[in-house]
Amino acid sequence: MILLRLLLASLWLALPASAQTLEGPDAPASVTQMASGLTGPWAFGFLPGGDVLITEKRGRLWRLKDGQTSELGGVGPVAQIGQGGLLDILVPRDFARTRQLYFTQALEQPGGAGTALATAILPEGADALGDWRVLYQITPGSRGGQHFGSRLVEGADGLLYMTVGERGDRPSAQDLARENGSVLRLTRAGDPAPGNPFAGQPGAKAAIWSFGHRNPQGAALDTEGALWVTEHGAKGGDEVNRIAKGANYGWPVISYGRHYSGARIGEGTQKPGMQQPEFYWDPSIAPSGLMIYSGALWPEWEGDFFTGSLKFGFISRLSGDPLREVQRLQGAETARLRDIREGPDGAIWFLSEGQGALYRMAP
């Protein structure tokens, strides 16, 4: 079976196709397919030297090298349940020296599954990961297959920020005794980071940095090193949030959306002690992935936010203060867009779950 999978992988050629165009209210952008044939792709990351790693939710990891994709072995056990599986990938800044990678995943736990942080080593020239280890997992007790999150960001301080969904258990997002519905701040070893806001509070989880989140599936740093997340609301109320230490983002007490039944959520849209979003969508677009652009190839887009829409299949560009949506880039390539990142040369790469493909966008 392993031999067959490797043989099939070797036949997957991802040669760039002829460039297509994404249309929007501003100048169109040229898009080239870089990899195809993916099943349930979730995230990707750039290695020094130009290779790209791509995760699939079903627990597979692919390397794009010189226009060809091949599967990497060594991925540890992953719970494939509903929205859970192998999720985000982080290539840290010191990868060339340490060869260490980080992943978020759904992990089987007693009675259900939870979001976890894992790490592995990719030796130079190897076709498999080594030393796969789970470093941190949320408190067991979540059931079902909803709202695992999960994005992973290396902070300017070298610490890891990991987003966790509330697993469909709404009240848990307000419970500091559980990590559900939170942003975690961890060391590279997977320990709660020093200085976390609830470390000395009895019963609270020391890894929690912020809470009151529903299902954050995008995370990125801005040019000043501040962390931002995009998260799914229910029927309306998808949010962009600037993350502050110890802050409560309100779910499920406040929201700009409604339950899928149409019923009101919580107590309204505002409450003292709970943060307001910097921007929200109504109706929901199901934002996934988040990139804050450097301006390398499009100087006029410097500092702009880009996120993909799982629901409607477009790239949303947000700009200004206050933040507002200023453009939607859309084409067949953006179907169910799952992840978006800036490449080493300033091109914008994005991963389409709907097309099972990875694309590169340039002027």
C-alpha positions as CSV (number, residue, x, y, z in Angstrom):
1,M,0.0,0.0,0.0
2,I,2.8,2.4,0.9
3,L,4.6,1.6,-2.4
4,L,1.4,2.2,-4.3
5,R,0.8,5.6,-2.6
6,L,4.4,6.7,-3.4
7,L,4.1,5.6,-7.0
8,L,0.8,7.5,-7.4
9,A,2.4,10.5,-5.7
10,S,5.3,10.5,-8.2
11,L,2.9,10.7,-11.1
12,W,1.3,13.9,-9.8
13,L,2.9,16.6,-11.9
14,A,2.1,20.2,-10.8
15,L,3.5,22.1,-13.8
16,P,2.3,25.7,-13.9
17,A,-0.8,26.0,-16.1
18,S,-1.4,29.0,-18.3
19,A,-2.1,32.0,-16.2
20,Q,-5.7,32.9,-15.5
21,T,-7.1,36.2,-14.2
22,L,-8.9,37.1,-11.0
23,E,-11.4,39.9,-11.5
24,G,-12.2,42.6,-8.9
25,P,-13.1,46.3,-8.8
26,D,-9.4,47.2,-9.0
27,A,-6.8,46.0,-11.5
28,P,-7.0,42.2,-12.2
29,A,-4.3,39.9,-11.0
30,S,-2.7,37.0,-12.9
31,V,-3.0,33.5,-11.3
32,T,-1.0,30.4,-12.1
33,Q,-1.7,26.9,-10.8
34,M,1.2,25.5,-8.9
35,A,-0.1,22.1,-7.6
36,S,-3.2,20.1,-8.2
37,G,-4.9,16.8,-7.4
38,L,-5.2,17.7,-3.6
39,T,-7.9,16.2,-1.5
40,G,-9.2,18.4,1.3
41,P,-6.1,20.7,1.5
42,W,-6.0,22.8,4.6
43,A,-2.7,24.8,4.9
44,F,0.7,25.3,3.3
45,G,4.1,26.8,4.2
46,F,7.3,27.8,2.4
47,L,10.6,26.2,3.1
48,P,13.9,28.0,2.6
49,G,15.0,27.3,-1.0
50,G,11.6,27.4,-2.5
51,D,9.9,24.1,-1.6
52,V,6.3,24.3,-0.3
53,L,4.7,21.9,2.2
54,I,0.9,21.3,1.9
55,T,-1.3,19.6,4.5
56,E,-4.5,17.6,3.8
57,K,-7.1,17.2,6.4
58,R,-7.1,13.4,5.9
59,G,-3.6,13.3,7.5
60,R,-1.3,13.6,4.5
61,L,1.6,16.0,3.9
62,W,2.9,16.9,0.4
63,R,6.0,18.7,-0.8
64,L,6.0,20.8,-3.9
65,K,9.5,20.8,-5.4
66,D,10.5,21.9,-8.9
67,G,6.9,21.8,-10.1
68,Q,6.3,18.3,-8.8
69,T,4.4,17.1,-5.7
70,S,5.4,14.1,-3.6
71,E,4.1,12.7,-0.3
72,L,6.2,13.0,2.8
73,G,5.8,10.1,5.3
74,G,6.1,10.3,9.1
75,V,2.8,12.1,10.0
76,G,1.6,10.9,13.4
77,P,-1.9,9.7,14.3
78,V,-4.6,12.2,13.4
79,A,-8.3,12.0,14.2
80,Q,-10.3,12.4,11.1
81,I,-13.7,13.6,12.3
82,G,-15.9,16.2,10.7
83,Q,-14.0,19.4,10.4
84,G,-11.0,17.9,12.2
85,G,-7.9,16.3,10.8
86,L,-4.4,17.5,10.0
87,L,-4.8,21.2,9.9
88,D,-2.2,24.1,10.0
89,I,1.5,24.0,9.4
90,L,4.1,26.4,10.7
91,V,7.7,26.7,9.3
92,P,9.5,28.7,12.0
93,R,12.0,31.3,11.2
94,D,14.9,29.2,12.3
95,F,13.9,26.1,10.3
96,A,17.1,26.1,8.2
97,R,19.0,25.5,11.4
98,T,16.6,23.3,13.5
99,R,14.7,21.5,10.7
100,Q,11.7,21.6,13.0
101,L,8.1,22.0,11.8
102,Y,4.9,22.6,13.8
103,F,1.4,21.4,13.1
104,T,-2.1,21.7,14.5
105,Q,-4.4,18.6,14.3
106,A,-7.4,16.9,15.7
107,L,-6.4,14.4,18.3
108,E,-8.4,11.4,19.6
109,Q,-9.1,11.9,23.3
110,P,-11.2,9.9,25.8
111,G,-14.8,10.4,24.7
112,G,-14.1,12.5,21.6
113,A,-11.4,14.6,20.0
114,G,-9.6,17.9,20.6
115,T,-7.2,20.4,19.0
116,A,-3.5,19.7,19.5
117,L,-0.1,21.1,18.7
118,A,2.5,18.7,17.3
119,T,6.0,19.0,16.1
120,A,8.3,16.9,13.8
121,I,11.7,17.1,12.2
122,L,12.3,17.2,8.4
123,P,15.9,16.2,7.9
124,E,17.5,17.8,4.8
125,G,17.0,15.6,1.7
126,A,14.6,13.3,3.6
127,D,11.2,12.1,2.2
128,A,9.7,11.6,5.6
129,L,9.3,13.4,8.9
130,G,11.0,12.2,12.0
131,D,10.2,12.4,15.7
132,W,6.5,13.3,15.5
133,R,5.4,14.4,18.9
134,V,2.3,16.0,20.4
135,L,3.4,18.9,22.5
136,Y,0.0,20.2,23.8
137,Q,-3.6,19.2,23.6
138,I,-6.8,20.9,24.9
139,T,-8.6,19.4,27.9
140,P,-10.5,16.3,26.9
141,G,-14.3,16.4,27.0
142,S,-15.3,17.7,23.5
143,R,-17.4,15.6,21.2
144,G,-18.6,15.9,17.7
145,G,-16.7,17.1,14.6
146,Q,-17.2,20.9,14.7
147,H,-15.0,23.9,15.3
148,F,-11.4,22.7,15.9
149,G,-10.0,26.1,14.7
150,S,-7.0,26.1,14.0
151,R,-4.2,28.4,13.0
152,L,-0.7,28.6,14.2
153,V,1.5,31.7,14.2
154,E,5.1,32.4,15.4
155,G,5.0,35.6,17.3
156,A,7.6,38.4,17.0
157,D,8.8,37.1,20.4
158,G,9.4,33.6,19.0
159,L,6.4,32.2,21.0
160,L,3.6,30.2,19.3
161,Y,0.0,31.4,19.1
162,M,-2.5,28.7,18.4
163,T,-6.2,29.3,17.8
164,V,-8.8,26.8,19.1
165,G,-12.5,26.6,18.2
166,E,-15.1,26.0,20.9
167,R,-15.9,22.6,19.4
168,G,-19.6,23.4,19.0
169,D,-19.9,23.7,22.8
170,R,-20.8,27.4,23.0
171,P,-20.6,28.0,26.8
172,S,-17.1,26.5,26.9
173,A,-15.7,29.7,25.2
174,Q,-16.4,31.6,28.4
175,D,-14.9,28.9,30.7
176,L,-11.2,29.5,31.5
177,A,-10.9,26.0,32.9
178,R,-11.0,24.8,29.3
179,E,-9.1,25.9,26.2
180,N,-12.1,25.7,23.9
181,G,-12.8,29.0,22.1
182,S,-9.4,30.6,22.8
183,V,-6.1,31.7,21.5
184,L,-3.2,29.9,23.3
185,R,0.3,31.3,23.8
186,L,2.9,28.5,24.1
187,T,6.6,28.1,24.1
188,R,8.4,26.1,21.4
189,A,8.3,23.1,23.8
190,G,4.5,23.3,24.1
191,D,4.4,24.8,27.6
192,P,2.2,27.7,28.6
193,A,4.3,30.8,27.9
194,P,5.6,32.9,30.8
195,G,3.5,36.0,31.4
196,N,0.2,34.5,30.2
197,P,-2.7,36.4,31.8
198,F,-4.5,33.6,33.6
199,A,-1.5,31.6,34.8
200,G,-2.0,32.4,38.5
201,Q,-5.8,32.2,38.5
202,P,-7.1,29.1,40.3
203,G,-8.7,26.6,37.9
204,A,-7.8,28.6,34.7
205,K,-5.7,27.1,31.9
206,A,-2.3,28.8,32.0
207,A,-1.9,28.6,28.2
208,I,-4.9,30.9,27.4
209,W,-4.0,34.3,25.9
210,S,-7.5,35.4,24.9
211,F,-10.9,33.8,25.0
212,G,-14.6,34.1,23.9
213,H,-13.9,33.0,20.3
214,R,-16.1,30.8,18.2
215,N,-14.0,29.2,15.5
216,P,-10.9,31.2,14.5
217,Q,-9.6,29.8,11.2
218,G,-7.3,32.7,10.2
219,A,-4.3,34.3,12.1
220,A,-1.5,36.6,11.1
221,L,0.8,39.2,12.5
222,D,0.7,42.8,11.3
223,T,3.8,44.9,10.6
224,E,4.0,46.0,14.2
225,G,3.9,42.4,15.5
226,A,0.3,42.5,16.7
227,L,-1.8,39.3,16.3
228,W,-5.1,39.3,14.3
229,V,-7.6,36.5,13.8
230,T,-10.6,35.9,11.6
231,E,-13.3,33.7,13.0
232,H,-16.5,32.2,11.9
233,G,-19.8,33.5,13.3
234,A,-23.0,31.7,13.0
235,K,-25.6,33.1,10.6
236,G,-23.8,36.4,10.2
237,G,-21.2,37.8,12.5
238,D,-17.9,36.5,11.0
239,E,-15.3,38.7,12.7
240,V,-11.8,40.2,12.3
241,N,-10.3,40.7,15.8
242,R,-7.1,42.3,17.0
243,I,-5.9,40.0,19.8
244,A,-5.1,41.6,23.2
245,K,-3.7,39.9,26.3
246,G,-6.4,38.5,28.5
247,A,-9.3,39.9,26.4
248,N,-12.7,38.4,26.1
249,Y,-14.1,38.4,22.6
250,G,-17.7,37.7,23.7
251,W,-18.8,34.5,22.1
252,P,-21.6,33.3,22.8
253,V,-22.7,36.3,25.0
254,I,-22.4,38.9,22.2
255,S,-22.5,38.5,18.4
256,Y,-23.5,40.4,15.3
257,G,-25.1,37.2,13.9
258,R,-27.9,34.9,14.8
259,H,-28.2,31.2,15.3
260,Y,-28.9,29.2,12.2
261,S,-32.5,28.8,13.4
262,G,-32.8,32.6,13.3
263,A,-32.9,32.9,17.1
264,R,-31.0,35.7,18.8
265,I,-27.6,35.0,20.1
266,G,-26.8,35.8,23.8
267,E,-27.4,39.3,25.0
268,G,-27.0,41.4,21.9
269,T,-24.0,43.0,20.1
270,Q,-22.2,44.7,23.0
271,K,-21.4,44.2,26.7
272,P,-18.9,45.9,29.1
273,G,-15.7,43.9,29.4
274,M,-16.1,42.2,26.0
275,Q,-14.2,43.3,22.9
276,Q,-15.8,44.6,19.7
277,P,-14.6,43.2,16.4
278,E,-12.5,45.4,14.1
279,F,-14.7,44.3,11.3
280,Y,-17.6,41.8,10.8
281,W,-19.4,40.3,7.9
282,D,-23.2,39.9,7.6
283,P,-24.1,37.7,5.9
284,S,-21.3,35.3,6.8
285,I,-18.6,34.5,4.3
286,A,-16.8,31.7,6.4
287,P,-13.3,33.3,6.4
288,S,-10.4,30.9,6.4
289,G,-6.7,31.8,6.3
290,L,-5.4,35.4,6.9
291,M,-2.5,37.3,5.4
292,I,-1.5,40.9,6.1
293,Y,0.4,42.0,3.0
294,S,3.9,43.6,3.0
295,G,3.3,45.6,-0.2
296,A,6.3,43.9,-2.0
297,L,4.6,43.5,-5.4
298,W,1.6,45.7,-4.9
299,P,2.8,48.7,-3.0
300,E,-0.8,50.1,-2.8
301,W,-1.8,47.0,-0.8
302,E,0.8,47.4,1.9
303,G,-0.8,46.6,5.3
304,D,-4.0,45.3,3.7
305,F,-5.7,42.1,5.1
306,F,-6.6,39.2,2.8
307,T,-8.8,36.3,3.8
308,G,-10.5,33.5,1.8
309,S,-14.2,32.8,1.8
310,L,-15.1,29.1,2.2
311,K,-18.8,29.9,1.6
312,F,-18.8,32.1,-1.5
313,G,-15.4,31.4,-3.0
314,F,-13.5,34.7,-3.2
315,I,-10.6,36.6,-1.7
316,S,-11.6,39.4,0.5
317,R,-9.3,42.4,0.8
318,L,-9.7,44.7,3.8
319,S,-8.0,48.1,4.3
320,G,-8.2,51.3,6.3
321,D,-8.9,52.5,9.8
322,P,-11.5,51.6,10.6
323,L,-11.0,48.4,8.7
324,R,-13.5,47.8,5.8
325,E,-13.8,45.4,2.9
326,V,-12.6,47.2,-0.2
327,Q,-12.3,44.4,-2.8
328,R,-13.4,40.9,-3.7
329,L,-11.1,38.9,-6.0
330,Q,-13.0,36.0,-7.5
331,G,-12.6,33.3,-10.2
332,A,-12.9,29.5,-10.5
333,E,-9.6,29.2,-8.7
334,T,-10.9,30.7,-5.5
335,A,-13.6,28.0,-4.9
336,R,-13.8,27.3,-1.2
337,L,-10.6,29.1,-0.4
338,R,-8.9,27.6,2.6
339,D,-5.5,29.3,3.1
340,I,-3.7,32.4,1.8
341,R,-0.1,33.4,2.4
342,E,2.6,35.8,1.0
343,G,5.4,34.1,-0.8
344,P,9.1,34.9,-0.3
345,D,9.1,37.1,-3.4
346,G,5.9,39.0,-2.5
347,A,3.5,37.0,-4.7
348,I,0.2,35.9,-3.0
349,W,-0.4,32.2,-2.8
350,F,-3.7,30.6,-2.0
351,L,-5.1,27.1,-1.5
352,S,-8.5,26.2,-3.0
353,E,-10.2,23.3,-1.3
354,G,-12.9,23.5,-4.0
355,Q,-10.4,23.0,-6.8
356,G,-7.9,20.8,-4.8
357,A,-5.2,23.1,-6.0
358,L,-2.5,25.6,-4.9
359,Y,-2.2,28.9,-6.9
360,R,0.2,31.8,-7.1
361,M,-1.1,35.3,-7.8
362,A,1.1,38.1,-9.2
363,P,0.6,41.5,-11.0
